[in-house]
Amino acid sequence: MTSPRLAARALILHNDKLLLVNAYPADQSDLWCAPGGGVNRHTSLPENLIREVHEETGLTVSVGAPCLINEFHDPTSGFHQVDLYFRCQITAGEITDTWRDPEGIVSDRRFFSCADMANITFKPDSLPEAAWAKDTTPLYDPLELLVKPTRPAQT
């Protein structure tokens, strides 16, 4: 039996907008998520998160308290991932059109207001609640089905 994959993700609010990334190359999906990714062994969760956020956005962040635990899985393939979300602050850099993810995974990055979230596809479902929570108690979003990439409709 394989252990679930562990990932660290950043909730970055700037001017009351949440930074999200589209982590599907070549516009394979319209799904948005918080920046971050799989953790490397023998490296702390904050160290992994700082690395992942910089790769995906070009930003340098400081990592704060955990605020959300989310699990998702694909029962067909057996894939299971646990994401640990941390509140983060931008310490250097800015979002530019010229930044490119060195791994070629993130195709776009944008800030969204809480109201904007109603008009986009995102995961996990509890993302807005965690991002704009007044209470600092971490949330737990139980097992969700993995969202398969789907090509957005051409207009």
Backbone as CSV, one residue per row, in Angstrom:
resi,resn,N_x,N_y,N_z,CA_x,CA_y,CA_z,C_x,C_y,C_z
1,MET,0.847,-1.186,0.000,0.000,0.000,0.000,0.889,1.244,0.000
2,THR,0.586,2.204,-0.848,1.337,3.437,-0.954,0.734,4.476,-0.024
3,SER,1.580,5.218,0.663,1.109,6.304,1.525,0.539,7.420,0.668
4,PRO,-0.370,8.218,1.232,-0.836,9.383,0.478,0.326,10.332,0.196
5,ARG,0.254,11.007,-0.936,1.236,12.042,-1.289,0.957,13.244,-0.399
6,LEU,2.000,13.915,0.070,1.866,15.085,0.921,2.266,16.329,0.132
7,ALA,1.450,17.366,0.232,1.739,18.621,-0.457,1.516,19.785,0.497
8,ALA,2.259,20.867,0.268,2.088,22.110,1.021,1.600,23.179,0.052
9,ARG,0.640,23.987,0.501,0.061,25.020,-0.356,-0.037,26.334,0.412
10,ALA,-0.001,27.436,-0.335,0.009,28.777,0.252,-1.307,29.507,0.024
11,LEU,-1.850,30.059,1.099,-2.968,30.987,0.972,-2.382,32.383,1.133
12,ILE,-2.325,33.096,0.011,-1.699,34.422,-0.039,-2.776,35.439,-0.364
13,LEU,-3.137,36.242,0.632,-4.064,37.344,0.409,-3.248,38.621,0.258
14,HIS,-3.521,39.347,-0.818,-2.857,40.623,-1.077,-3.936,41.595,-1.520
15,ASN,-4.086,42.700,-0.793,-5.173,43.656,-1.068,-6.520,42.949,-1.067
16,ASP,-6.693,42.026,-0.126,-7.929,41.250,0.066,-8.284,40.388,-1.144
17,LYS,-7.273,40.023,-1.936,-7.470,39.103,-3.058,-6.559,37.903,-2.867
18,LEU,-7.057,36.743,-3.264,-6.352,35.480,-3.091,-5.597,35.104,-4.353
19,LEU,-4.322,34.756,-4.191,-3.515,34.327,-5.325,-3.795,32.864,-5.633
20,LEU,-4.182,32.590,-6.873,-4.420,31.227,-7.338,-3.631,30.989,-8.616
21,VAL,-3.356,29.716,-8.877,-2.652,29.330,-10.095,-3.482,28.314,-10.862
22,ASN,-3.301,28.325,-12.171,-3.863,27.270,-13.013,-2.701,26.331,-13.296
23,ALA,-2.733,25.175,-12.667,-1.591,24.252,-12.715,-1.768,23.167,-13.763
24,TYR,-2.195,23.578,-14.926,-2.335,22.644,-16.042,-1.690,23.274,-17.263
25,PRO,-0.656,22.661,-17.804,-0.002,23.245,-18.973,-0.918,23.276,-20.191
26,ALA,-0.662,24.217,-21.047,-1.357,24.333,-22.338,-2.870,24.444,-22.183
27,ASP,-3.309,25.119,-21.133,-4.746,25.365,-20.941,-5.582,24.089,-20.972
28,GLN,-5.097,23.021,-20.342,-5.835,21.758,-20.305,-7.075,21.824,-19.421
29,SER,-7.126,22.773,-18.489,-8.230,22.850,-17.554,-8.449,24.291,-17.122
30,ASP,-9.664,24.567,-16.665,-9.961,25.887,-16.124,-9.949,25.865,-14.595
31,LEU,-9.365,24.828,-13.995,-9.329,24.669,-12.547,-8.216,25.522,-11.926
32,TRP,-8.569,26.262,-10.880,-7.626,27.102,-10.144,-7.382,26.501,-8.765
33,CYS,-6.159,26.662,-8.273,-5.821,26.178,-6.933,-4.760,27.087,-6.328
34,ALA,-4.518,26.906,-5.047,-3.483,27.685,-4.363,-2.110,27.190,-4.804
35,PRO,-1.133,28.088,-4.912,0.206,27.647,-5.292,0.809,26.718,-4.251
36,GLY,1.632,25.803,-4.719,2.293,24.851,-3.839,2.434,23.525,-4.547
37,GLY,2.860,22.517,-3.811,3.016,21.213,-4.430,3.636,20.208,-3.498
38,GLY,4.024,19.094,-4.082,4.559,17.972,-3.333,5.801,18.335,-2.540
39,VAL,5.920,17.708,-1.361,7.062,17.993,-0.491,8.187,17.004,-0.747
40,ASN,9.397,17.501,-0.616,10.583,16.657,-0.721,10.939,16.134,0.667
41,ARG,11.374,14.887,0.720,11.782,14.292,1.994,12.927,15.080,2.617
42,HIS,12.938,15.077,3.932,14.003,15.684,4.731,14.097,17.191,4.561
43,THR,13.006,17.798,4.117,12.906,19.247,4.005,11.596,19.653,4.685
44,SER,11.620,20.705,5.473,10.423,21.109,6.213,9.301,21.535,5.266
45,LEU,8.085,21.485,5.771,6.946,21.942,4.975,7.115,23.408,4.558
46,PRO,7.502,24.323,5.477,7.710,25.706,5.033,8.795,25.846,3.965
47,GLU,9.904,25.111,4.087,10.956,25.186,3.066,10.433,24.717,1.713
48,ASN,9.675,23.628,1.714,9.075,23.139,0.472,8.130,24.173,-0.115
49,LEU,7.338,24.789,0.739,6.347,25.752,0.267,7.014,26.999,-0.314
50,ILE,8.041,27.494,0.330,8.770,28.653,-0.201,9.309,28.337,-1.591
51,ARG,9.879,27.144,-1.761,10.416,26.727,-3.067,9.306,26.642,-4.108
52,GLU,8.219,25.959,-3.778,7.109,25.763,-4.726,6.473,27.088,-5.132
53,VAL,6.234,27.970,-4.168,5.610,29.263,-4.491,6.519,30.052,-5.426
54,HIS,7.814,30.039,-5.160,8.724,30.782,-6.039,8.730,30.191,-7.447
55,GLU,8.772,28.854,-7.557,8.760,28.220,-8.883,7.496,28.580,-9.657
56,GLU,6.356,28.565,-8.981,5.072,28.732,-9.665,4.680,30.182,-9.893
57,THR,5.232,31.107,-9.090,4.774,32.496,-9.175,5.882,33.520,-9.318
58,GLY,7.102,33.180,-8.940,8.183,34.145,-8.928,8.235,34.960,-7.650
59,LEU,7.334,34.686,-6.714,7.261,35.426,-5.457,8.067,34.732,-4.364
60,THR,8.581,35.534,-3.445,9.176,35.017,-2.223,8.160,35.273,-1.113
61,VAL,7.934,34.264,-0.272,6.944,34.395,0.789,7.534,33.996,2.133
62,SER,6.898,34.511,3.183,7.137,34.004,4.530,5.942,33.112,4.846
63,VAL,6.199,32.022,5.545,5.166,31.032,5.823,4.682,31.190,7.257
64,GLY,3.359,31.321,7.397,2.735,31.469,8.703,2.083,30.182,9.164
65,ALA,1.008,30.347,9.880,0.321,29.223,10.521,-0.462,28.381,9.519
66,PRO,-0.598,27.087,9.804,-1.475,26.247,8.979,-2.926,26.689,9.157
67,CYS,-3.710,26.594,8.075,-5.101,27.056,8.152,-6.105,26.078,7.536
68,LEU,-5.630,25.078,6.798,-6.546,24.139,6.151,-5.816,22.835,5.859
69,ILE,-6.510,21.745,6.101,-6.061,20.421,5.674,-7.112,19.913,4.708
70,ASN,-6.671,19.493,3.535,-7.592,18.992,2.512,-7.057,17.684,1.971
71,GLU,-7.951,16.751,1.716,-7.580,15.481,1.081,-8.352,15.347,-0.213
72,PHE,-7.702,14.801,-1.224,-8.433,14.435,-2.434,-7.865,13.131,-2.965
73,HIS,-8.692,12.455,-3.758,-8.284,11.131,-4.227,-8.976,10.779,-5.531
74,ASP,-8.432,9.758,-6.165,-9.017,9.162,-7.361,-9.128,7.666,-7.078
75,PRO,-10.330,7.186,-6.735,-10.481,5.770,-6.380,-10.101,4.817,-7.513
76,THR,-10.209,5.279,-8.749,-9.879,4.426,-9.888,-8.384,4.135,-9.966
77,SER,-7.571,5.179,-9.817,-6.114,5.006,-9.929,-5.447,4.702,-8.588
78,GLY,-6.146,4.978,-7.484,-5.560,4.799,-6.166,-4.838,6.034,-5.657
79,PHE,-4.801,7.114,-6.464,-4.117,8.342,-6.050,-4.817,8.947,-4.841
80,HIS,-4.043,9.399,-3.868,-4.569,10.044,-2.666,-3.544,11.085,-2.233
81,GLN,-3.981,12.330,-2.055,-3.075,13.405,-1.652,-3.654,14.150,-0.468
82,VAL,-2.792,14.545,0.448,-3.151,15.383,1.581,-2.432,16.710,1.392
83,ASP,-3.196,17.790,1.326,-2.646,19.141,1.174,-2.731,19.862,2.510
84,LEU,-1.615,20.453,2.934,-1.569,21.294,4.125,-1.405,22.737,3.660
85,TYR,-2.378,23.569,3.980,-2.386,24.969,3.563,-1.878,25.845,4.702
86,PHE,-1.024,26.806,4.339,-0.458,27.742,5.302,-0.764,29.159,4.855
87,ARG,-1.018,30.047,5.823,-1.145,31.467,5.507,0.253,31.990,5.198
88,CYS,0.387,32.719,4.114,1.693,33.239,3.701,1.588,34.717,3.370
89,GLN,2.723,35.395,3.482,2.828,36.807,3.139,3.902,36.969,2.074
90,ILE,3.642,37.825,1.110,4.645,38.135,0.086,5.733,38.994,0.723
91,THR,6.990,38.579,0.558,8.118,39.367,1.080,8.944,39.977,-0.048
92,ALA,8.831,39.441,-1.258,9.562,39.994,-2.400,8.931,39.504,-3.694
93,GLY,9.052,40.334,-4.736,8.568,39.957,-6.062,7.175,40.488,-6.344
94,GLU,6.763,40.273,-7.571,5.417,40.655,-8.005,4.991,39.728,-9.144
95,ILE,3.696,39.643,-9.350,3.164,38.822,-10.431,3.368,39.584,-11.744
96,THR,4.025,38.942,-12.696,4.260,39.560,-13.997,3.861,38.592,-15.102
97,ASP,3.631,39.122,-16.275,3.291,38.291,-17.431,4.507,37.548,-17.980
98,THR,5.694,37.956,-17.565,6.902,37.343,-18.115,7.397,36.140,-17.321
99,TRP,6.874,35.925,-16.101,7.328,34.800,-15.291,6.885,33.475,-15.910
100,ARG,7.764,32.501,-15.920,7.446,31.166,-16.436,7.832,30.126,-15.397
101,ASP,6.928,29.223,-15.099,7.203,28.110,-14.192,8.294,27.255,-14.827
102,PRO,9.429,27.054,-14.146,10.513,26.283,-14.750,10.127,24.843,-15.097
103,GLU,9.116,24.303,-14.402,8.665,22.945,-14.701,7.585,22.928,-15.775
104,GLY,7.097,24.101,-16.183,6.099,24.190,-17.245,4.724,23.683,-16.856
105,ILE,4.425,23.681,-15.558,3.127,23.171,-15.104,2.110,24.299,-14.961
106,VAL,2.497,25.362,-14.277,1.577,26.482,-14.061,1.496,27.323,-15.330
107,SER,0.275,27.475,-15.840,0.085,28.242,-17.065,-0.400,29.663,-16.808
108,ASP,-0.923,29.927,-15.598,-1.430,31.262,-15.292,-1.453,31.436,-13.782
109,ARG,-1.366,32.666,-13.337,-1.480,33.004,-11.930,-2.193,34.347,-11.840
110,ARG,-3.140,34.428,-10.882,-3.969,35.630,-10.772,-4.468,35.809,-9.346
111,PHE,-4.787,37.044,-9.009,-5.441,37.341,-7.734,-6.941,37.430,-7.966
112,PHE,-7.715,36.831,-7.045,-9.175,36.822,-7.131,-9.769,37.368,-5.839
113,SER,-10.804,38.201,-5.975,-11.545,38.658,-4.799,-12.462,37.526,-4.346
114,CYS,-13.001,37.651,-3.165,-13.945,36.639,-2.665,-15.142,36.544,-3.610
115,ALA,-15.614,37.676,-4.109,-16.749,37.676,-5.044,-16.386,36.990,-6.357
116,ASP,-15.134,37.143,-6.824,-14.687,36.506,-8.066,-14.765,34.980,-7.990
117,MET,-14.627,34.436,-6.792,-14.574,32.978,-6.627,-15.853,32.300,-7.130
118,ALA,-16.965,33.014,-7.106,-18.235,32.447,-7.576,-18.235,32.210,-9.079
119,ASN,-17.292,32.809,-9.795,-17.281,32.728,-11.257,-16.153,31.880,-11.832
120,ILE,-15.418,31.175,-10.963,-14.319,30.333,-11.440,-14.460,28.921,-10.866
121,THR,-13.748,27.983,-11.482,-13.686,26.612,-10.975,-12.426,26.507,-10.129
122,PHE,-12.579,26.072,-8.880,-11.435,25.971,-7.978,-11.600,24.750,-7.072
123,LYS,-10.507,24.327,-6.499,-10.482,23.265,-5.498,-9.474,23.648,-4.458
124,PRO,-9.653,23.272,-3.220,-10.782,22.544,-2.665,-11.994,23.448,-2.479
125,ASP,-13.116,22.812,-2.198,-14.363,23.555,-2.045,-14.300,24.591,-0.929
126,SER,-13.514,24.315,0.107,-13.447,25.194,1.274,-12.424,26.337,1.122
127,LEU,-11.860,26.505,-0.050,-10.806,27.508,-0.254,-11.223,28.923,0.166
128,PRO,-12.376,29.446,-0.282,-12.751,30.805,0.144,-12.941,30.909,1.654
129,GLU,-13.573,29.915,2.240,-13.801,29.927,3.687,-12.475,29.988,4.438
130,ALA,-11.502,29.205,4.010,-10.194,29.200,4.668,-9.449,30.508,4.426
131,ALA,-9.499,31.033,3.215,-8.732,32.233,2.863,-9.219,33.467,3.601
132,TRP,-10.534,33.634,3.685,-11.083,34.843,4.287,-11.636,34.605,5.690
133,ALA,-11.224,33.534,6.349,-11.712,33.205,7.693,-11.254,34.252,8.701
134,LYS,-12.143,34.606,9.585,-11.790,35.506,10.695,-11.244,34.686,11.864
135,ASP,-11.715,33.444,11.964,-11.268,32.516,13.006,-9.950,31.883,12.552
136,THR,-9.009,31.729,13.432,-7.711,31.161,13.058,-7.637,29.652,13.269
137,THR,-8.739,29.031,13.653,-8.749,27.584,13.808,-8.630,26.938,12.428
138,PRO,-7.652,26.033,12.243,-7.528,25.377,10.932,-8.793,24.599,10.567
139,LEU,-9.149,24.619,9.298,-10.292,23.869,8.778,-9.831,22.508,8.274
140,TYR,-10.761,21.566,8.215,-10.487,20.274,7.600,-11.533,20.040,6.534
141,ASP,-11.089,19.865,5.306,-11.964,19.589,4.176,-11.737,18.127,3.810
142,PRO,-12.680,17.242,4.153,-12.447,15.808,3.971,-12.354,15.397,2.503
143,LEU,-12.074,14.159,2.331,-11.801,13.532,1.051,-12.722,14.008,-0.077
144,GLU,-12.120,14.660,-1.077,-12.827,15.088,-2.283,-12.313,14.268,-3.450
145,LEU,-13.148,14.103,-4.451,-12.701,13.421,-5.662,-11.750,14.312,-6.437
146,LEU,-10.712,13.714,-6.984,-9.760,14.418,-7.833,-10.493,14.947,-9.058
147,VAL,-10.242,16.193,-9.403,-10.841,16.791,-10.597,-9.909,16.512,-11.764
148,LYS,-10.424,15.834,-12.758,-9.640,15.517,-13.956,-9.562,16.746,-14.847
149,PRO,-8.420,16.961,-15.483,-8.313,18.115,-16.381,-9.309,18.016,-17.526
150,THR,-9.963,19.108,-17.784,-10.855,19.190,-18.952,-10.515,20.469,-19.681
151,ARG,-10.469,20.365,-20.957,-10.158,21.531,-21.782,-11.345,22.489,-21.719
152,PRO,-11.108,23.784,-21.371,-12.206,24.749,-21.339,-12.838,24.906,-22.727
153,ALA,-14.095,25.270,-22.712,-14.807,25.486,-23.964,-14.162,26.633,-24.730
154,GLN,-14.013,26.461,-26.013,-13.444,27.507,-26.878,-14.531,28.511,-27.225
155,THR,-14.205,29.783,-27.091,-15.200,30.827,-27.416,-14.747,31.640,-28.597
